[in-house]
Amino acid sequence: YYAAVSYKWGGMISAMLAAMMISVADRFILGASGPEFARAAAYSVPLLLWGAVQYPSWVGDNVQRGANRPWIIVLLVGMEQTIRIVLALLLVERFQINALIFAYFVGIFIKNIVSYFVNDRLCFKQSFYFWQSLGAPILAGAAHYLVLRLVSGWIWHGDQITSIIIFFIAILPSYPLYAFFYGVFGGWDDVSLEEVKRAVKLSSFMRPLAWLFWAASDLGARISPLHNRFPIAILAAAEIEAQSLTAERVEL
């Protein structure tokens, strides 16, 4: 269950950050640094997408650590880097920096897939809930991107001040909008949304921001026709296991 929820939150947060940054990155770079950085602005999009698709790899690494199989991490990282090096050697002369970007994408995609099935076989049974971990994040991220792109286009005038303003809007005030879209597209079920509500009560000085994230998510879930259509079904078994482990606890 922990692994399944890690995939869910990894997909959700990665898509949110990608939507935030891609919507303003090129304009921010050009406005803050000047037109001579046009190539950097263009390459920001694929590099940000590359960062967004890394979360299955991170979850896989932690599964291997938690299952006391750290040697798997060494093997899979070695595989990933070998793929990158080979593709770079084969393609970089012809495609230059685009070959490096392609090599990084292929390497991380293969590691994501291989890691999942290796963990399922050698660590413990894996559960990846597509809609909560990939489908809803992609749709929410796309909607979030479109809104931010439109708003930042109204504000941005190619200068440093408006570049800073759109960057600030993207990274802080806009995050409840993504949470709302994630709820609208059915990313939550009743149980996982209740977990977020309980987590808000555990937060300290960040509680107002955490509450805003939950409130926006809850609002989106309330009006969503997809709410509760894609629950994390293994929760009941996980709770039984947790109760069993708690009952076996020994007081020292």
N, C-alpha and C positions, 0 to 999 in steps of 0.2 A: 504493500500500500504506500509506504514511504517513497519507493521508486516511482510508482505510478503518479503520485502527487508531484514529485520532483519534475517529471516530464511535463506535467500540466503547467506548473508555475514557470518552468524553464521556457516553454513555448510562449506562454502568455507575456512574460516580461521581455523576452527577446523580441517578439513582434512589436510590443509597445515602444521599446527603445529604437528599433529600426524605423518605425513609422515617424517617431519624433525627429530623429536625426536626419533621415533621408529627405524629409519634407523641407528642411531649411539648410542643410549642410552646404550645398553648392552656392546658395545665395549668401550665406554667412562667410564662406571662404572668399568669394569674390568681393563682397562689400568690405570685409575687414582687412583683406590683404592686397586686393587689386587685381586687375585683369591678367597680369602675368602668371597668376595662379589658376588659370582656367583649366589646365590639365588636372591639377589636384582636385578641383571642384568636380570634374567629370568622373574621376576615379573614386571619389568618395562613395558613390552609390554602390558599386559592386563590392567594395571593401566593407561597407556597413552591412550589406546582405551576407557576406561571408561571416561576419561576426555573429549575425543573428541565427545562423544555422549550426552553431557550435554547441548548443545546449544539450543535444543527445549525447555528445562526446563527454561533456562534463558529468552528466548523470551517470553514464557508463563507468567513468573513472571512479566515482564515489561508490557505486555498487561493488566494484572490484575491491576497493579498499575495505568496505564494510563486510564483504564476504571473506576477507583475509586472503585475497588472491592478487596481491600487488604486482606479481610477475606478469599478469595479463596486461597491465598498463604498459609495462616496458615493451612487450611484444607488439601491441597495437600502435603505440606511438612510433616504434621503429618502422612498422608497416606504412603508417601514414607519411612519415618523412621520406621513406624510400620512394613511394609513389610520387611525391612532389618533386624529388630530385630527378627521377627518371623522366617525368613529363617535362620538367624545365629544360633538361639537357636536349630532349628531342625537339622541343618547340620554340625555345627562346630565340634562336637565331632568326627565325621567320616571323614570329609574332611579338617579340620583345616583351614588354611588361604585361601584355595581355596573356602571354603564355604563363607567366608566374601566377596571375590571378586565377586562370583556369586550373593550374596545377594545385593550388591551394583548395579550390572548391572540390575538385575530384577527390583529393586526399581526405578532406573532412567528411564528405558524403560517404565514402567507402568505410571509413572508420566508424561513423555513426551506425551504419547498417551491420557491419561485422560485430561491433561491440555488443549490440542488442542481442544478437543470436548466440554469441559466445557466452554472454552473461546468463542468458536463459538456460543454456546447457550446463555451464560449469559453476555458476554462482547460485542462483535461485530463479524460480519462475518469474518472468517479466510480464508486465501488463502495460501496454501502451494504448491509451484511450484517444483515438485519432481526433475526435471532434473537440474535446477539451484541450488537447495538447497541440493540435496543428490546424484543424479546420476553422474553429472559432477565432484563434489568434490571427490567422491570415486574413479573414474577413474583417475583423475588428481593426487590424493594422491598416488594411486598405482604406477603410472608411475614415479612420483617424488621419491617415496621410492626405486624403483628398481635402478634408476640412482644413488641416493646417496649411496645405499648399495654397489653398484659396485665400485664407486669412493672411498668411505671410506675404502673398502676392499683392494684397491691398496695402500693406504696411511698408514693405521694403522699397527703398528708392536707390539702392546701390551704394549707400554710404555706410560709414561705420556705426553710427547711432542706430539706424533702423535695423542693421544687421544684428547688433547686440539685442535689440528689442525682440526680434522674431526668434532668436535663439533662446532667450529667456522664456518666452511664451511657450515654446515647444517643450522645453525640459521640465517646466514646473506647472504652470496653470493648466496645461492641456491634459494632464494625465487622468483626471476624472472622466474626461470625454472618452478616452480609450476604455476605461473600466465600464462605462455605460454601454459602449458598443459591444464589448465582450459579453456582457449580460444579455443584450438584445439578440446576439447571434448564438445563444444557448451554451455559452461556455461554463455556466454554473449549473449545479443541481442544488436541491435544498440543503443537503448535508454539507457540501463543500462551502456553500455560501455562509452557513451557520458557523463553520470553522473560522472563516474570516472575521465574522462578528465577534467571536470569542477572542480571537487574536488581537483585535482592536483594544479590548479591555486589558490585555497584557502589555501593551505598548506604553511608553513613558512620555517623553517630551514630543515624540512624533505622533501622538495619539490623534490630534486634529487631522493630520494628513491621512493617517490610516483610516480614520472614520469616514473621511470624504471618499476614499477609494471604495470602502464597503458600501456607503450610501449610494454612490453612482452605480456600482455593480448591482445592488439590490433593485434600484429603479429600473435599470435595463432588464433585469430578470423578470420583474413583475409584468412588463408589457410584452415580453418575448413569447411568441408562439412555440419556440424551440426549448423553452425552459423545462428541465427535468427529462428531456428526451434522450439525453446521453449521459446518464449517471455513471459514477465510478462504482462498478458493481461489486468489487471485492471488499468493500468497507466492512460488511458484516463479518466476514471471515477474519479480517484483520482485528476487529474488536474482540472476537472470541479468543484469538491468539494473545492479545494484550492482557485480557482478563486472566488467562491461564498463566502467563508469565508473572503477573502480579501476585497471583495466589501461591506461586512457587518461591516467592521472595523470602529470604531468611533474614531475621533480625540479628545483627551482630552486637 
